[in-house]
Amino acid sequence: MSFAGSSIIVDLNISAEEYLKLYQGSASSVLARSRDRRTIRFPAQVLRPFVTRDGVSGAFCIYFDKNMKFLRIDRVS
């Protein structure tokens, strides 16, 4: 797959209680700081595949197109 946009890596540690607030709609996006100190806001629902009973935790690479529209998110090691 070719990629003509940009990506950013964020480390997330969202508790189950906090993610439940996102899931229930009291917040629709996540605000995070990337490893290179940029601030990023992205849709909360993109984290659904990564939610455990403890919440969401780990490093994630978020990909954007050239217009900064979300493309995909992958867990990184």
Helices and strands as residue ranges (DSSP letters): E 6-15, H 16-23, E 29-33, E 39-43, G 44-50, E 55-64, E 70-76
